[in-house]
Each structure stands twice: as C-alpha cells, then as structure tokens.
C-alpha cells in the first residue's frame, strides 16, 4: 500500500509532511514503517492537548497516514475473481 503522510503544525518532523511511501505493518498491528529515510528529519512529537471551554481536552488536528495507492504485485482482486461461488 502506498500512503501519504500528513503532519500538522506543532508535531515536528515537518520535512516528512506530504511525502509518499510504501507502508509495512508490523511487528504488531499498531506499528508500521514507511520506506522514507527520515534520518536527518526533526523529531516527531505529539503536542499537548488543547483545553476547551467546557474543561475537556482535545487535539485540534491529528497527524495522518492516508492511503493513496496500491502496489500492483499485491493487487489480486482486480486480476482474478476472488469472490466465493455461491
């Protein structure tokens, strides 16, 4: 899967904002790597939550990893019928 990284102001690592790369999930379901060399980028930090007038806390915007494409080698559903015969 090809993804685009969106990093809002305040999170650091602005150099990676809007870059695209291939994503690999693992070693557990909540971890992933992207084939972008970020060796010389600023550190990624999550800014503190903003306090709302009602006393609750929230982020104004979150960093995102958005799918934008797929690697053809794993795109099997478009090249053969993968639906079960009923």
PyMOL Python script that loads the backbone (N, CA, C, O; Angstrom):
from pymol import cmd

cmd.read_pdbstr("""\
ATOM      1  N   UNK A   1       0.844  -1.164   0.000  1.00  0.00           N
ATOM      2  CA  UNK A   1       0.000   0.000   0.000  1.00  0.00           C
ATOM      3  C   UNK A   1       0.899   1.240   0.000  1.00  0.00           C
ATOM      4  O   UNK A   1       1.878   1.306   0.742  1.00  0.00           O
ATOM      5  N   UNK A   2       0.560   2.201  -0.826  1.00  0.00           N
ATOM      6  CA  UNK A   2       1.273   3.480  -0.859  1.00  0.00           C
ATOM      7  C   UNK A   2       0.467   4.479  -0.037  1.00  0.00           C
ATOM      8  O   UNK A   2      -0.747   4.594  -0.206  1.00  0.00           O
ATOM      9  N   UNK A   3       1.144   5.202   0.855  1.00  0.00           N
ATOM     10  CA  UNK A   3       0.470   6.158   1.729  1.00  0.00           C
ATOM     11  C   UNK A   3       1.126   7.528   1.641  1.00  0.00           C
ATOM     12  O   UNK A   3       2.291   7.655   1.264  1.00  0.00           O
ATOM     13  N   UNK A   4       0.353   8.549   1.996  1.00  0.00           N
ATOM     14  CA  UNK A   4       0.863   9.912   2.117  1.00  0.00           C
ATOM     15  C   UNK A   4       0.824  10.283   3.596  1.00  0.00           C
ATOM     16  O   UNK A   4      -0.154   9.992   4.285  1.00  0.00           O
ATOM     17  N   UNK A   5       1.882  10.923   4.087  1.00  0.00           N
ATOM     18  CA  UNK A   5       1.971  11.336   5.484  1.00  0.00           C
ATOM     19  C   UNK A   5       1.556  12.803   5.580  1.00  0.00           C
ATOM     20  O   UNK A   5       2.053  13.652   4.840  1.00  0.00           O
ATOM     21  N   UNK A   6       0.640  13.083   6.500  1.00  0.00           N
ATOM     22  CA  UNK A   6       0.195  14.456   6.731  1.00  0.00           C
ATOM     23  C   UNK A   6       0.521  14.808   8.180  1.00  0.00           C
ATOM     24  O   UNK A   6      -0.006  14.193   9.108  1.00  0.00           O
ATOM     25  N   UNK A   7       1.388  15.795   8.367  1.00  0.00           N
ATOM     26  CA  UNK A   7       1.819  16.191   9.697  1.00  0.00           C
ATOM     27  C   UNK A   7       1.436  17.653   9.921  1.00  0.00           C
ATOM     28  O   UNK A   7       2.023  18.540   9.302  1.00  0.00           O
ATOM     29  N   UNK A   8       0.462  17.919  10.795  1.00  0.00           N
ATOM     30  CA  UNK A   8       0.058  19.300  11.062  1.00  0.00           C
ATOM     31  C   UNK A   8       1.130  20.080  11.809  1.00  0.00           C
ATOM     32  O   UNK A   8       2.047  19.494  12.384  1.00  0.00           O
ATOM     33  N   UNK A   9       1.013  21.385  11.798  1.00  0.00           N
ATOM     34  CA  UNK A   9       1.921  22.264  12.528  1.00  0.00           C
ATOM     35  C   UNK A   9       1.938  21.881  14.003  1.00  0.00           C
ATOM     36  O   UNK A   9       0.892  21.594  14.584  1.00  0.00           O
ATOM     37  N   UNK A  10       3.102  21.875  14.598  1.00  0.00           N
ATOM     38  CA  UNK A  10       3.234  21.596  16.018  1.00  0.00           C
ATOM     39  C   UNK A  10       3.692  20.192  16.350  1.00  0.00           C
ATOM     40  O   UNK A  10       4.078  19.929  17.489  1.00  0.00           O
ATOM     41  N   UNK A  11       3.661  19.282  15.391  1.00  0.00           N
ATOM     42  CA  UNK A  11       4.065  17.905  15.645  1.00  0.00           C
ATOM     43  C   UNK A  11       5.548  17.669  15.380  1.00  0.00           C
ATOM     44  O   UNK A  11       6.053  16.585  15.670  1.00  0.00           O
ATOM     45  N   UNK A  12       6.247  18.643  14.844  1.00  0.00           N
ATOM     46  CA  UNK A  12       7.639  18.425  14.471  1.00  0.00           C
ATOM     47  C   UNK A  12       7.702  17.626  13.183  1.00  0.00           C
ATOM     48  O   UNK A  12       6.673  17.384  12.553  1.00  0.00           O
ATOM     49  N   UNK A  13       8.887  17.217  12.788  1.00  0.00           N
ATOM     50  CA  UNK A  13       9.114  16.419  11.590  1.00  0.00           C
ATOM     51  C   UNK A  13       8.351  16.971  10.381  1.00  0.00           C
ATOM     52  O   UNK A  13       7.734  16.212   9.633  1.00  0.00           O
ATOM     53  N   UNK A  14       8.397  18.288  10.196  1.00  0.00           N
ATOM     54  CA  UNK A  14       7.700  18.914   9.071  1.00  0.00           C
ATOM     55  C   UNK A  14       8.270  18.475   7.728  1.00  0.00           C
ATOM     56  O   UNK A  14       7.592  18.602   6.708  1.00  0.00           O
ATOM     57  N   UNK A  15       9.502  17.961   7.701  1.00  0.00           N
ATOM     58  CA  UNK A  15      10.127  17.536   6.455  1.00  0.00           C
ATOM     59  C   UNK A  15       9.384  16.374   5.799  1.00  0.00           C
ATOM     60  O   UNK A  15       9.448  16.217   4.580  1.00  0.00           O
ATOM     61  N   UNK A  16       8.685  15.560   6.581  1.00  0.00           N
ATOM     62  CA  UNK A  16       8.005  14.393   6.028  1.00  0.00           C
ATOM     63  C   UNK A  16       6.591  14.721   5.547  1.00  0.00           C
ATOM     64  O   UNK A  16       5.965  13.899   4.877  1.00  0.00           O
ATOM     65  N   UNK A  17       6.084  15.902   5.876  1.00  0.00           N
ATOM     66  CA  UNK A  17       4.722  16.281   5.504  1.00  0.00           C
ATOM     67  C   UNK A  17       4.521  16.193   3.990  1.00  0.00           C
ATOM     68  O   UNK A  17       5.326  16.713   3.218  1.00  0.00           O
ATOM     69  N   UNK A  18       3.440  15.533   3.576  1.00  0.00           N
ATOM     70  CA  UNK A  18       3.014  15.349   2.187  1.00  0.00           C
ATOM     71  C   UNK A  18       3.895  14.390   1.387  1.00  0.00           C
ATOM     72  O   UNK A  18       3.713  14.283   0.174  1.00  0.00           O
ATOM     73  N   UNK A  19       4.837  13.691   2.013  1.00  0.00           N
ATOM     74  CA  UNK A  19       5.636  12.698   1.300  1.00  0.00           C
ATOM     75  C   UNK A  19       4.860  11.385   1.205  1.00  0.00           C
ATOM     76  O   UNK A  19       3.995  11.097   2.032  1.00  0.00           O
ATOM     77  N   UNK A  20       5.188  10.596   0.180  1.00  0.00           N
ATOM     78  CA  UNK A  20       4.539   9.306  -0.040  1.00  0.00           C
ATOM     79  C   UNK A  20       5.562   8.187   0.045  1.00  0.00           C
ATOM     80  O   UNK A  20       6.732   8.369  -0.291  1.00  0.00           O
ATOM     81  N   UNK A  21       5.103   7.023   0.502  1.00  0.00           N
ATOM     82  CA  UNK A  21       5.983   5.869   0.576  1.00  0.00           C
ATOM     83  C   UNK A  21       5.189   4.596   0.766  1.00  0.00           C
ATOM     84  O   UNK A  21       3.988   4.628   1.032  1.00  0.00           O
ATOM     85  N   UNK A  22       5.880   3.468   0.627  1.00  0.00           N
ATOM     86  CA  UNK A  22       5.250   2.160   0.822  1.00  0.00           C
ATOM     87  C   UNK A  22       5.229   1.844   2.312  1.00  0.00           C
ATOM     88  O   UNK A  22       6.230   2.016   3.007  1.00  0.00           O
ATOM     89  N   UNK A  23       4.075   1.378   2.795  1.00  0.00           N
ATOM     90  CA  UNK A  23       3.905   1.092   4.216  1.00  0.00           C
ATOM     91  C   UNK A  23       4.015  -0.413   4.454  1.00  0.00           C
ATOM     92  O   UNK A  23       3.553  -1.216   3.644  1.00  0.00           O
ATOM     93  N   UNK A  24       4.635  -0.781   5.580  1.00  0.00           N
ATOM     94  CA  UNK A  24       4.711  -2.167   6.019  1.00  0.00           C
ATOM     95  C   UNK A  24       4.226  -2.205   7.460  1.00  0.00           C
ATOM     96  O   UNK A  24       4.779  -1.520   8.320  1.00  0.00           O
ATOM     97  N   UNK A  25       3.194  -3.001   7.728  1.00  0.00           N
ATOM     98  CA  UNK A  25       2.643  -3.109   9.078  1.00  0.00           C
ATOM     99  C   UNK A  25       3.411  -4.170   9.839  1.00  0.00           C
ATOM    100  O   UNK A  25       3.715  -5.234   9.300  1.00  0.00           O
ATOM    101  N   UNK A  26       3.728  -3.876  11.107  1.00  0.00           N
ATOM    102  CA  UNK A  26       4.369  -4.865  11.955  1.00  0.00           C
ATOM    103  C   UNK A  26       5.480  -4.262  12.779  1.00  0.00           C
ATOM    104  O   UNK A  26       5.884  -3.129  12.518  1.00  0.00           O
ATOM    105  N   UNK A  27       5.973  -4.953  13.733  1.00  0.00           N
ATOM    106  CA  UNK A  27       5.752  -6.365  14.056  1.00  0.00           C
ATOM    107  C   UNK A  27       4.425  -6.631  14.769  1.00  0.00           C
ATOM    108  O   UNK A  27       4.028  -7.790  14.894  1.00  0.00           O
ATOM    109  N   UNK A  28       3.733  -5.597  15.238  1.00  0.00           N
ATOM    110  CA  UNK A  28       2.412  -5.810  15.829  1.00  0.00           C
ATOM    111  C   UNK A  28       1.404  -4.941  15.068  1.00  0.00           C
ATOM    112  O   UNK A  28       1.820  -4.069  14.306  1.00  0.00           O
ATOM    113  N   UNK A  29       0.114  -5.146  15.245  1.00  0.00           N
ATOM    114  CA  UNK A  29      -0.895  -4.441  14.442  1.00  0.00           C
ATOM    115  C   UNK A  29      -0.932  -2.926  14.616  1.00  0.00           C
ATOM    116  O   UNK A  29      -1.514  -2.227  13.787  1.00  0.00           O
ATOM    117  N   UNK A  30      -0.320  -2.406  15.683  1.00  0.00           N
ATOM    118  CA  UNK A  30      -0.344  -0.961  15.899  1.00  0.00           C
ATOM    119  C   UNK A  30       0.968  -0.278  15.533  1.00  0.00           C
ATOM    120  O   UNK A  30       1.160   0.892  15.864  1.00  0.00           O
ATOM    121  N   UNK A  31       1.875  -0.982  14.854  1.00  0.00           N
ATOM    122  CA  UNK A  31       3.166  -0.422  14.426  1.00  0.00           C
ATOM    123  C   UNK A  31       3.295  -0.525  12.919  1.00  0.00           C
ATOM    124  O   UNK A  31       2.768  -1.450  12.301  1.00  0.00           O
ATOM    125  N   UNK A  32       3.999   0.428  12.331  1.00  0.00           N
ATOM    126  CA  UNK A  32       4.254   0.362  10.894  1.00  0.00           C
ATOM    127  C   UNK A  32       5.527   1.104  10.558  1.00  0.00           C
ATOM    128  O   UNK A  32       6.003   1.934  11.333  1.00  0.00           O
ATOM    129  N   UNK A  33       6.076   0.795   9.390  1.00  0.00           N
ATOM    130  CA  UNK A  33       7.229   1.521   8.859  1.00  0.00           C
ATOM    131  C   UNK A  33       6.871   1.998   7.458  1.00  0.00           C
ATOM    132  O   UNK A  33       6.049   1.394   6.768  1.00  0.00           O
ATOM    133  N   UNK A  34       7.500   3.087   7.054  1.00  0.00           N
ATOM    134  CA  UNK A  34       7.331   3.638   5.711  1.00  0.00           C
ATOM    135  C   UNK A  34       8.714   3.765   5.112  1.00  0.00           C
ATOM    136  O   UNK A  34       9.655   4.151   5.805  1.00  0.00           O
ATOM    137  N   UNK A  35       8.856   3.447   3.828  1.00  0.00           N
ATOM    138  CA  UNK A  35      10.179   3.475   3.196  1.00  0.00           C
ATOM    139  C   UNK A  35      10.620   4.898   2.844  1.00  0.00           C
ATOM    140  O   UNK A  35      10.944   5.188   1.692  1.00  0.00           O
ATOM    141  N   UNK A  36      10.631   5.776   3.842  1.00  0.00           N
ATOM    142  CA  UNK A  36      11.122   7.156   3.706  1.00  0.00           C
ATOM    143  C   UNK A  36      12.279   7.304   4.687  1.00  0.00           C
ATOM    144  O   UNK A  36      12.119   7.038   5.878  1.00  0.00           O
ATOM    145  N   UNK A  37      13.437   7.723   4.198  1.00  0.00           N
ATOM    146  CA  UNK A  37      14.601   7.906   5.065  1.00  0.00           C
ATOM    147  C   UNK A  37      14.443   9.216   5.827  1.00  0.00           C
ATOM    148  O   UNK A  37      14.608  10.296   5.259  1.00  0.00           O
ATOM    149  N   UNK A  38      14.125   9.118   7.109  1.00  0.00           N
ATOM    150  CA  UNK A  38      13.915  10.308   7.942  1.00  0.00           C
ATOM    151  C   UNK A  38      15.083  10.538   8.903  1.00  0.00           C
ATOM    152  O   UNK A  38      14.921  11.183   9.938  1.00  0.00           O
ATOM    153  N   UNK A  39      16.242  10.016   8.561  1.00  0.00           N
ATOM    154  CA  UNK A  39      17.407  10.090   9.433  1.00  0.00           C
ATOM    155  C   UNK A  39      17.725  11.516   9.869  1.00  0.00           C
ATOM    156  O   UNK A  39      18.007  11.745  11.045  1.00  0.00           O
ATOM    157  N   UNK A  40      17.688  12.468   8.960  1.00  0.00           N
ATOM    158  CA  UNK A  40      18.068  13.839   9.291  1.00  0.00           C
ATOM    159  C   UNK A  40      16.872  14.766   9.526  1.00  0.00           C
ATOM    160  O   UNK A  40      17.020  15.988   9.512  1.00  0.00           O
ATOM    161  N   UNK A  41      15.695  14.188   9.739  1.00  0.00           N
ATOM    162  CA  UNK A  41      14.498  14.985   9.996  1.00  0.00           C
ATOM    163  C   UNK A  41      14.417  15.352  11.476  1.00  0.00           C
ATOM    164  O   UNK A  41      15.047  14.716  12.321  1.00  0.00           O
ATOM    165  N   UNK A  42      13.632  16.386  11.775  1.00  0.00           N
ATOM    166  CA  UNK A  42      13.359  16.737  13.165  1.00  0.00           C
ATOM    167  C   UNK A  42      12.597  15.594  13.826  1.00  0.00           C
ATOM    168  O   UNK A  42      12.009  14.756  13.142  1.00  0.00           O
ATOM    169  N   UNK A  43      12.608  15.563  15.141  1.00  0.00           N
ATOM    170  CA  UNK A  43      11.875  14.527  15.877  1.00  0.00           C
ATOM    171  C   UNK A  43      10.375  14.738  15.733  1.00  0.00           C
ATOM    172  O   UNK A  43       9.902  15.873  15.664  1.00  0.00           O
ATOM    173  N   UNK A  44       9.626  13.632  15.689  1.00  0.00           N
ATOM    174  CA  UNK A  44       8.170  13.695  15.684  1.00  0.00           C
ATOM    175  C   UNK A  44       7.705  13.750  17.128  1.00  0.00           C
ATOM    176  O   UNK A  44       8.050  12.878  17.924  1.00  0.00           O
ATOM    177  N   UNK A  45       6.931  14.761  17.471  1.00  0.00           N
ATOM    178  CA  UNK A  45       6.402  14.903  18.834  1.00  0.00           C
ATOM    179  C   UNK A  45       4.911  15.188  18.762  1.00  0.00           C
ATOM    180  O   UNK A  45       4.444  15.875  17.854  1.00  0.00           O
ATOM    181  N   UNK A  46       4.183  14.665  19.708  1.00  0.00           N
ATOM    182  CA  UNK A  46       2.755  14.953  19.784  1.00  0.00           C
ATOM    183  C   UNK A  46       2.578  16.134  20.728  1.00  0.00           C
ATOM    184  O   UNK A  46       2.949  16.050  21.899  1.00  0.00           O
ATOM    185  N   UNK A  47       2.008  17.242  20.229  1.00  0.00           N
ATOM    186  CA  UNK A  47       1.845  18.411  21.096  1.00  0.00           C
ATOM    187  C   UNK A  47       0.812  18.137  22.180  1.00  0.00           C
ATOM    188  O   UNK A  47      -0.015  17.235  22.041  1.00  0.00           O
ATOM    189  N   UNK A  48       0.857  18.916  23.260  1.00  0.00           N
ATOM    190  CA  UNK A  48      -0.123  18.700  24.326  1.00  0.00           C
ATOM    191  C   UNK A  48      -1.539  18.997  23.836  1.00  0.00           C
ATOM    192  O   UNK A  48      -1.737  19.773  22.902  1.00  0.00           O
ATOM    193  N   UNK A  49      -2.513  18.369  24.480  1.00  0.00           N
ATOM    194  CA  UNK A  49      -3.915  18.613  24.144  1.00  0.00           C
ATOM    195  C   UNK A  49      -4.295  20.058  24.461  1.00  0.00           C
ATOM    196  O   UNK A  49      -3.694  20.695  25.326  1.00  0.00           O
ATOM    197  N   UNK A  50      -5.288  20.556  23.759  1.00  0.00           N
ATOM    198  CA  UNK A  50      -5.801  21.904  23.969  1.00  0.00           C
ATOM    199  C   UNK A  50      -7.019  21.803  24.881  1.00  0.00           C
ATOM    200  O   UNK A  50      -7.893  20.963  24.669  1.00  0.00           O
ATOM    201  N   UNK A  51      -7.071  22.669  25.902  1.00  0.00           N
ATOM    202  CA  UNK A  51      -8.234  22.645  26.796  1.00  0.00           C
ATOM    203  C   UNK A  51      -9.363  23.460  26.187  1.00  0.00           C
ATOM    204  O   UNK A  51      -9.177  24.615  25.803  1.00  0.00           O
ATOM    205  N   UNK A  52     -10.530  22.846  26.104  1.00  0.00           N
ATOM    206  CA  UNK A  52     -11.717  23.501  25.574  1.00  0.00           C
ATOM    207  C   UNK A  52     -12.442  24.249  26.694  1.00  0.00           C
ATOM    208  O   UNK A  52     -12.206  23.974  27.871  1.00  0.00           O
ATOM    209  N   UNK A  53     -13.327  25.199  26.338  1.00  0.00           N
ATOM    210  CA  UNK A  53     -14.043  25.972  27.365  1.00  0.00           C
ATOM    211  C   UNK A  53     -14.827  25.115  28.366  1.00  0.00           C
ATOM    212  O   UNK A  53     -15.032  25.534  29.505  1.00  0.00           O
ATOM    213  N   UNK A  54     -15.265  23.929  27.957  1.00  0.00           N
ATOM    214  CA  UNK A  54     -16.035  23.080  28.878  1.00  0.00           C
ATOM    215  C   UNK A  54     -15.142  22.240  29.794  1.00  0.00           C
ATOM    216  O   UNK A  54     -15.642  21.419  30.563  1.00  0.00           O
ATOM    217  N   UNK A  55     -13.829  22.442  29.714  1.00  0.00           N
ATOM    218  CA  UNK A  55     -12.901  21.737  30.594  1.00  0.00           C
ATOM    219  C   UNK A  55     -12.361  20.440  30.037  1.00  0.00           C
ATOM    220  O   UNK A  55     -11.504  19.815  30.662  1.00  0.00           O
ATOM    221  N   UNK A  56     -12.841  20.015  28.870  1.00  0.00           N
ATOM    222  CA  UNK A  56     -12.316  18.808  28.248  1.00  0.00           C
ATOM    223  C   UNK A  56     -11.081  19.153  27.416  1.00  0.00           C
ATOM    224  O   UNK A  56     -10.826  20.321  27.125  1.00  0.00           O
ATOM    225  N   UNK A  57     -10.326  18.133  27.041  1.00  0.00           N
ATOM    226  CA  UNK A  57      -9.112  18.331  26.265  1.00  0.00           C
ATOM    227  C   UNK A  57      -9.238  17.635  24.917  1.00  0.00           C
ATOM    228  O   UNK A  57      -9.862  16.579  24.816  1.00  0.00           O
ATOM    229  N   UNK A  58      -8.657  18.216  23.900  1.00  0.00           N
ATOM    230  CA  UNK A  58      -8.703  17.624  22.571  1.00  0.00           C
ATOM    231  C   UNK A  58      -7.509  18.088  21.749  1.00  0.00           C
ATOM    232  O   UNK A  58      -6.890  19.109  22.052  1.00  0.00           O
ATOM    233  N   UNK A  59      -7.193  17.328  20.708  1.00  0.00           N
ATOM    234  CA  UNK A  59      -6.221  17.760  19.706  1.00  0.00           C
ATOM    235  C   UNK A  59      -6.990  18.550  18.655  1.00  0.00           C
ATOM    236  O   UNK A  59      -8.118  18.187  18.323  1.00  0.00           O
ATOM    237  N   UNK A  60      -6.415  19.606  18.132  1.00  0.00           N
ATOM    238  CA  UNK A  60      -7.093  20.353  17.089  1.00  0.00           C
ATOM    239  C   UNK A  60      -7.055  19.607  15.766  1.00  0.00           C
ATOM    240  O   UNK A  60      -8.007  19.676  14.989  1.00  0.00           O
ATOM    241  N   UNK A  61      -5.972  18.899  15.503  1.00  0.00           N
ATOM    242  CA  UNK A  61      -5.849  18.072  14.309  1.00  0.00           C
ATOM    243  C   UNK A  61      -4.795  17.012  14.588  1.00  0.00           C
ATOM    244  O   UNK A  61      -3.815  17.274  15.285  1.00  0.00           O
ATOM    245  N   UNK A  62      -4.991  15.831  14.052  1.00  0.00           N
ATOM    246  CA  UNK A  62      -4.070  14.731  14.274  1.00  0.00           C
ATOM    247  C   UNK A  62      -3.179  14.506  13.052  1.00  0.00           C
ATOM    248  O   UNK A  62      -3.561  14.828  11.926  1.00  0.00           O
ATOM    249  N   UNK A  63      -1.990  13.951  13.286  1.00  0.00           N
ATOM    250  CA  UNK A  63      -1.157  13.506  12.177  1.00  0.00           C
ATOM    251  C   UNK A  63      -1.853  12.317  11.530  1.00  0.00           C
ATOM    252  O   UNK A  63      -2.526  11.542  12.209  1.00  0.00           O
ATOM    253  N   UNK A  64      -1.689  12.171  10.207  1.00  0.00           N
ATOM    254  CA  UNK A  64      -2.411  11.128   9.479  1.00  0.00           C
ATOM    255  C   UNK A  64      -1.498  10.392   8.504  1.00  0.00           C
ATOM    256  O   UNK A  64      -0.523  10.948   7.999  1.00  0.00           O
ATOM    257  N   UNK A  65      -1.833   9.144   8.254  1.00  0.00           N
ATOM    258  CA  UNK A  65      -1.226   8.346   7.192  1.00  0.00           C
ATOM    259  C   UNK A  65      -2.389   7.919   6.312  1.00  0.00           C
ATOM    260  O   UNK A  65      -3.224   7.116   6.727  1.00  0.00           O
ATOM    261  N   UNK A  66      -2.446   8.461   5.083  1.00  0.00           N
ATOM    262  CA  UNK A  66      -3.601   8.299   4.215  1.00  0.00           C
ATOM    263  C   UNK A  66      -3.240   7.423   3.016  1.00  0.00           C
ATOM    264  O   UNK A  66      -2.258   7.709   2.332  1.00  0.00           O
ATOM    265  N   UNK A  67      -4.009   6.359   2.741  1.00  0.00           N
ATOM    266  CA  UNK A  67      -3.709   5.536   1.567  1.00  0.00           C
ATOM    267  C   UNK A  67      -3.953   6.294   0.270  1.00  0.00           C
ATOM    268  O   UNK A  67      -4.970   6.972   0.121  1.00  0.00           O
ATOM    269  N   UNK A  68      -3.020   6.178  -0.664  1.00  0.00           N
ATOM    270  CA  UNK A  68      -3.159   6.856  -1.961  1.00  0.00           C
ATOM    271  C   UNK A  68      -2.954   5.916  -3.141  1.00  0.00           C
ATOM    272  O   UNK A  68      -3.157   6.324  -4.285  1.00  0.00           O
ATOM    273  N   UNK A  69      -2.559   4.674  -2.897  1.00  0.00           N
ATOM    274  CA  UNK A  69      -2.337   3.729  -3.994  1.00  0.00           C
ATOM    275  C   UNK A  69      -2.010   2.357  -3.464  1.00  0.00           C
ATOM    276  O   UNK A  69      -1.949   2.129  -2.256  1.00  0.00           O
ATOM    277  N   UNK A  70      -1.800   1.444  -4.400  1.00  0.00           N
ATOM    278  CA  UNK A  70      -1.501   0.065  -4.026  1.00  0.00           C
ATOM    279  C   UNK A  70      -0.423  -0.487  -4.948  1.00  0.00           C
ATOM    280  O   UNK A  70      -0.369  -0.143  -6.129  1.00  0.00           O
ATOM    281  N   UNK A  71       0.424  -1.334  -4.409  1.00  0.00           N
ATOM    282  CA  UNK A  71       1.472  -1.994  -5.181  1.00  0.00           C
ATOM    283  C   UNK A  71       0.811  -3.042  -6.073  1.00  0.00           C
ATOM    284  O   UNK A  71       0.043  -3.867  -5.579  1.00  0.00           O
ATOM    285  N   UNK A  72       1.093  -3.028  -7.371  1.00  0.00           N
ATOM    286  CA  UNK A  72       0.459  -3.968  -8.302  1.00  0.00           C
ATOM    287  C   UNK A  72       0.700  -5.425  -7.948  1.00  0.00           C
ATOM    288  O   UNK A  72      -0.164  -6.262  -8.212  1.00  0.00           O
ATOM    289  N   UNK A  73       1.831  -5.756  -7.366  1.00  0.00           N
ATOM    290  CA  UNK A  73       2.143  -7.146  -7.055  1.00  0.00           C
ATOM    291  C   UNK A  73       1.167  -7.745  -6.044  1.00  0.00           C
ATOM    292  O   UNK A  73       1.005  -8.965  -6.002  1.00  0.00           O
ATOM    293  N   UNK A  74       0.510  -6.908  -5.222  1.00  0.00           N
ATOM    294  CA  UNK A  74      -0.429  -7.438  -4.236  1.00  0.00           C
ATOM    295  C   UNK A  74      -1.877  -7.178  -4.621  1.00  0.00           C
ATOM    296  O   UNK A  74      -2.789  -7.501  -3.861  1.00  0.00           O
ATOM    297  N   UNK A  75      -2.091  -6.604  -5.780  1.00  0.00           N
ATOM    298  CA  UNK A  75      -3.442  -6.295  -6.234  1.00  0.00           C
ATOM    299  C   UNK A  75      -4.013  -7.509  -6.962  1.00  0.00           C
ATOM    300  O   UNK A  75      -3.970  -7.578  -8.190  1.00  0.00           O
ATOM    301  N   UNK A  76      -4.542  -8.456  -6.208  1.00  0.00           N
ATOM    302  CA  UNK A  76      -5.038  -9.689  -6.821  1.00  0.00           C
ATOM    303  C   UNK A  76      -6.517  -9.626  -7.143  1.00  0.00           C
ATOM    304  O   UNK A  76      -6.955 -10.278  -8.091  1.00  0.00           O
ATOM    305  N   UNK A  77      -7.297  -8.877  -6.403  1.00  0.00           N
ATOM    306  CA  UNK A  77      -8.747  -8.839  -6.603  1.00  0.00           C
ATOM    307  C   UNK A  77      -9.117  -8.281  -7.983  1.00  0.00           C
ATOM    308  O   UNK A  77     -10.175  -8.619  -8.514  1.00  0.00           O
ATOM    309  N   UNK A  78      -8.284  -7.454  -8.557  1.00  0.00           N
ATOM    310  CA  UNK A  78      -8.590  -6.865  -9.860  1.00  0.00           C
ATOM    311  C   UNK A  78      -8.170  -7.767 -11.026  1.00  0.00           C
ATOM    312  O   UNK A  78      -8.592  -7.534 -12.159  1.00  0.00           O
ATOM    313  N   UNK A  79      -7.347  -8.792 -10.772  1.00  0.00           N
ATOM    314  CA  UNK A  79      -6.846  -9.628 -11.856  1.00  0.00           C
ATOM    315  C   UNK A  79      -7.487 -11.002 -11.906  1.00  0.00           C
ATOM    316  O   UNK A  79      -7.370 -11.702 -12.912  1.00  0.00           O
ATOM    317  N   UNK A  80      -8.166 -11.402 -10.829  1.00  0.00           N
ATOM    318  CA  UNK A  80      -8.872 -12.683 -10.842  1.00  0.00           C
ATOM    319  C   UNK A  80     -10.060 -12.587  -9.886  1.00  0.00           C
ATOM    320  O   UNK A  80     -10.073 -11.753  -8.980  1.00  0.00           O
ATOM    321  N   UNK A  81     -11.028 -13.425 -10.091  1.00  0.00           N
ATOM    322  CA  UNK A  81     -12.216 -13.423  -9.261  1.00  0.00           C
ATOM    323  C   UNK A  81     -11.886 -14.057  -7.908  1.00  0.00           C
ATOM    324  O   UNK A  81     -11.537 -15.235  -7.841  1.00  0.00           O
ATOM    325  N   UNK A  82     -11.997 -13.283  -6.841  1.00  0.00           N
ATOM    326  CA  UNK A  82     -11.695 -13.814  -5.509  1.00  0.00           C
ATOM    327  C   UNK A  82     -12.952 -14.034  -4.680  1.00  0.00           C
ATOM    328  O   UNK A  82     -12.872 -14.428  -3.516  1.00  0.00           O
ATOM    329  N   UNK A  83     -14.139 -13.774  -5.293  1.00  0.00           N
ATOM    330  CA  UNK A  83     -15.389 -13.971  -4.581  1.00  0.00           C
ATOM    331  C   UNK A  83     -15.752 -15.445  -4.584  1.00  0.00           C
ATOM    332  O   UNK A  83     -15.499 -16.152  -5.560  1.00  0.00           O
ATOM    333  N   UNK A  84     -16.347 -15.911  -3.485  1.00  0.00           N
ATOM    334  CA  UNK A  84     -16.738 -17.333  -3.438  1.00  0.00           C
ATOM    335  C   UNK A  84     -17.895 -17.602  -4.400  1.00  0.00           C
ATOM    336  O   UNK A  84     -18.745 -16.739  -4.619  1.00  0.00           O
ATOM    337  N   UNK A  85     -17.918 -18.791  -4.964  1.00  0.00           N
ATOM    338  CA  UNK A  85     -19.012 -19.195  -5.851  1.00  0.00           C
ATOM    339  C   UNK A  85     -20.153 -19.662  -4.970  1.00  0.00           C
ATOM    340  O   UNK A  85     -19.971 -20.515  -4.102  1.00  0.00           O
ATOM    341  N   UNK A  86     -21.326 -19.101  -5.197  1.00  0.00           N
ATOM    342  CA  UNK A  86     -22.471 -19.419  -4.346  1.00  0.00           C
ATOM    343  C   UNK A  86     -23.436 -20.316  -5.074  1.00  0.00           C
ATOM    344  O   UNK A  86     -24.468 -20.694  -4.519  1.00  0.00           O
TER     345      UNK A  86
END
""", "prot")
cmd.dss("prot")
cmd.show_as("cartoon", "prot")
cmd.util.cbc("prot")
cmd.orient("prot")
